[in-house]
Amino acid sequence: MRTAAAIIGAGPAGASCAYSLSLKGIENVLIDKRKIIGFPVQCAELVSRNINQFVNLAEIPSAVNQKVSFMDIDTGKNIYRSEGKGYILNREVFDGYIVKSAVKAGTNLVKQTNILKINADENKITGLRIADNKPIEINYDYLIIAAGPKNSFDLRGNFKQRLKNKSYIFATQVRADILKEEGLDSTICYFRSYIPYGYGWVFPKGRFANVGIGIEKPRVDMPLSSSLNNFLNEIRNKGLIGSNIYGKTSGLVPVSGLNDLYSGNIALCGDAAGLTHPITGAGIVSAVISGNLLGGYVAESLKTSKNLLEEYKEEIESIFKTPLSTASKKRSEFYPRMTDADNIDKLIKRLWPSFEEYYE
Ligand SMILES: Cc1cc2nc3c(=O)[nH]c(=O)nc-3n(C[C@H](O)[C@H](O)[C@H](O)COP(=O)(O)OP(=O)(O)OC[C@H]3O[C@@H](n4cnc5c(N)ncnc54)[C@H](O)[C@@H]3O)c2cc1C
């Protein structure tokens, strides 16, 4: 197969890139190893309302599970409430919608296909179709790596050791019943010494909630399950959630900040580019923004026969570099000192971006 642009990964980043390319009339192939796009969901599903600048949620009411108005930060000693207008998504619907829009606009979607190798010298990717184990080979003019937090390719196409020199939040999440009959109008983030270098969350989904914890590795050597169990016990004892647990997912959030964004005709976007926020772990909106932008620059590069990926890099850096490096510095400065409830309470306002003190 031959294409102008091949995209590895049909999450929000890759799908937004494919959609943007198709809207500009550029032939593209969007490849994902998943059978069902967006499933299984490995996400707490909170997005701020500014998502509507990029994806009009009014067009997909079923992608929004509920709205939230506040964010509560619980330090164990105090609960701080701030405005936190956002949506709790149904991620599989949201991701599926962007992919469907791309396909409708002309994208060739290749599902259940695992890309195993990039041959950058020959502008070629190879992989296996999962259903029948048949090899697949795609030649491209431009390659977009949107393979998420577990991306295992570097910009020369080499398979890399994911964890080398990089930090990740290792996260695990369950779904539980919310016991308050009227549900919750806020997301709640918990800072506890038994969730080191991370936090616990309760993000409401109607009668249910996504309940999880994330801790940074390799910095902390603590089993995720013991941290999660402590957390579930604490919030159960408070009467917030019931004892039933529905399903469990885990995932990674890169917290080392921006990666190199391109080399030659290969570029990264979304989590693969290191665009998740190093403190909050939020990455959906930045995946959509970066995918959109990259699609635009690749389309223009193909139309003008001039590689414009340096401009992509400059634009991404102008939007994300300062906020991401500020957050990275705050991670290293404050988390090591947040060892007990007193210290957590003292430092939280300088660590977490919903406080004014964060920006001082
Ligand atoms: C537990 C958890 C909770 C989170 N909660 C939030 C939240 O509440 N709000 C928020 O904004 N962000 C959250 N995030 C982060 C958010 O999920 C990511 O930032 C977002 O999914 C990034 O989108 P992406 O398209 O870059 O990557 P992904 O969504 O990970 O998509 C990558 C795609 O690439 C495919 N792929 C990977 N490798 C290959 C390959 N070799 N061949 C073929 N296909 C491949 C995968 O199957 C996947 O579909 C959370 C993350 C985790 C782990």
The ligand as an ORCA input file, in Angstrom:
! r2SCAN-3c Opt
* xyz 0 1
  C      -5.698      6.213     33.800
  C      -5.626      7.438     32.924
  C      -6.509      8.484     33.143
  C      -6.477      9.618     32.313
  N      -7.390     10.594     32.532
  C      -7.403     11.697     31.742
  C      -8.398     12.706     31.917
  O      -9.288     12.608     32.770
  N      -8.350     13.789     31.096
  C      -7.383     13.932     30.122
  O      -7.378     14.955     29.413
  N      -6.449     12.975     29.934
  C      -6.441     11.858     30.701
  N      -5.514     10.874     30.482
  C      -4.576     11.038     29.361
  C      -5.281     10.757     28.030
  O      -5.892      9.487     28.067
  C      -4.259     10.818     26.891
  O      -3.564     12.040     26.982
  C      -4.898     10.701     25.508
  O      -5.535      9.464     25.344
  C      -3.802     10.855     24.451
  O      -4.310     10.615     23.169
  P      -3.351      9.993     22.047
  O      -4.165      9.947     20.807
  O      -2.050     10.673     22.043
  O      -3.040      8.501     22.559
  P      -4.020      7.271     22.815
  O      -5.365      7.718     23.176
  O      -3.290      6.390     23.776
  O      -4.115      6.544     21.398
  C      -3.008      5.854     20.852
  C      -3.528      4.782     19.919
  O      -2.407      4.208     19.241
  C      -2.627      2.823     19.073
  N      -1.305      2.204     18.893
  C      -0.241      2.280     19.725
  N       0.825      1.629     19.210
  C       0.417      1.122     18.017
  C       1.064      0.337     17.020
  N       2.352     -0.037     17.135
  N       0.347     -0.036     15.940
  C      -0.964      0.331     15.804
  N      -1.622      1.084     16.723
  C      -0.941      1.474     17.807
  C      -3.328      2.420     20.371
  O      -4.067      1.229     20.184
  C      -4.223      3.634     20.649
  O      -5.520      3.467     20.109
  C      -5.515      9.726     31.275
  C      -4.610      8.678     31.066
  C      -4.667      7.542     31.878
  C      -3.702      6.420     31.623
*
